[in-house]
Structures are given as structure tokens and as C-alpha cells.
Amino acid sequence: MNYFGLKNYNKTFSFFYLSLILVSISSNTYANSILNTTFKTTVLSGLIKVKPEKNEPFQNLRLTKDDVENITYIITSLGEQGKLSLLVNKTELQRRGELIQGVHPLKFLTVVFKDNHLKKFCMPEILNDYFKKKNFLDGLGANMTKEAQKGKIQKYMPDFLGEINLSPKHQNNLLKFVEERNWEGFVRYIVNN
């Protein structure tokens, strides 16, 4: 299509005219409401490459066999190795950490708390050593906070508890830790129950 004699129609030009249309209809309340619910999520996300949030059930969240292997390796290393050994293996631990970047933090914790050795031996070792605990909680805490801000920790809590065989009666206590963003308390609570 040819706009004002331009033969090369492109997204930038289209975006300019789209902006003008948005400005002209934004004063109309009904049009603005439609714009907010439909246009922003479909048209604008296509232009600026924003992925819409997926609303997947907990069971469908990513957790591959390789993810389980990498998580087990990381937690076992942190729990069983001394500080010097961890420093020597830092590159491998970071590499494996990068491989699990897309795993939801509750899925990560599911792997940890379903494995009796990881839960009863490795996690107490990690939590009782300042250096190990800090490294563990820095990564986990950032991801937990991000997901909690989206409401996805709260949403997945019942399924998470079922996966790690923890009674639903613990949900309110864990949600208090989520509300306070107290990730150490959250993890310690599960280790002790």
C-alpha cells in the first residue's frame, strides 16, 4: 500500500500513524477502555515484541530431566563441598545455573524438597553456612520476588505443597513468608516440616 507517495511501507511509519490514532481516541472513555484491554495486548505487543504472560498450570511449568539433573548437581555441590572446592568448581556451577534460568523457582524447590538427601542433608548445610546461604538465597530470592510480584508464588502454592508432600495446613504460614519476601524463612520452614 502506498501512503503519501511512499513506496516502502514499514513498521516505523505504521507506528507513527498508529500513535496519532491512539491520541485521537484516548479522550473517548469507551474507546479508551477497549484500547486498554484489546489493542495494547495484541497490536502493541506485536509491534514491540512483548510476550504476553502465560497462565499455565503448575504441572505444565518447565522442568526437564536435564533441569532436575542440574538442580540436583548445584544443591549437592553446595551442600557437600567446602568453600575451596566450590571456588574451584565456580565456573561449572555458574554454567549449570544458567541452564536452569527458565525454571520457575517453586519448580526448582520441588526438586530440592522431593529428594530426601537434598532436603535433610544438603539444605541444612547450605543454610548454616553464611557463604553458601548467601549465594543460594541471592539467586533464589530474586526469582521468588519476581514471581511473587506477579502473584505466581501465591497461585501455585497449593500445587507446590502437594508436589513436596506438605500438608495444605502449612500454606498460610508459607504465604506470610512470601508476603514479607522472607525467602530464608520460607526455605527453613519447609526444611523443618
Residue pairs with C-beta under 8 A, 6 or more apart in sequence:
1 9
2 9
3 9
3 13
3 17
6 13
11 47
14 47
15 47
18 43
18 47
22 35
22 39
25 31
25 32
25 35
26 32
26 35
41 52
44 50
45 51
45 52
53 150
57 159
58 106
58 107
58 156
58 159
58 160
58 163
59 159
61 103
61 104
61 106
61 107
61 156
62 102
62 103
62 104
62 107
63 103
63 107
63 110
63 111
66 99
67 99
67 100
67 103
67 107
67 111
68 111
70 96
70 97
70 99
70 100
71 100
71 103
71 108
71 111
71 112
72 111
72 115
72 118
73 96
74 93
74 96
74 97
74 100
75 111
75 112
75 118
75 122
75 123
75 126
76 117
76 118
76 122
77 86
77 89
77 93
78 86
78 93
78 122
78 125
78 126
78 132
78 135
78 136
79 118
79 121
79 122
79 123
79 125
79 126
79 132
80 122
80 125
81 89
83 131
83 132
86 93
86 132
97 139
100 108
104 143
104 147
104 152
104 156
105 140
105 143
105 144
105 147
105 153
106 147
106 153
106 156
106 157
106 160
108 140
108 143
109 140
109 160
109 164
109 187
109 190
110 160
110 163
110 164
111 118
112 118
112 119
112 122
112 123
113 119
113 164
113 166
113 190
113 191
114 163
114 164
114 165
119 190
119 191
120 191
123 187
123 191
124 191
125 132
126 132
126 133
126 136
127 133
127 136
127 184
127 187
127 188
127 191
133 184
137 183
137 184
137 187
140 183
140 187
141 181
141 183
144 153
144 178
144 181
144 183
144 186
145 181
145 183
147 153
148 154
148 178
148 181
153 178
154 175
154 178
157 171
157 174
157 175
157 178
158 168
158 171
161 167
161 168
161 170
161 171
161 174
164 190
166 190
166 193
170 189
170 193
173 189
174 186
174 189
174 190
177 183
177 185
177 186
177 189
178 186
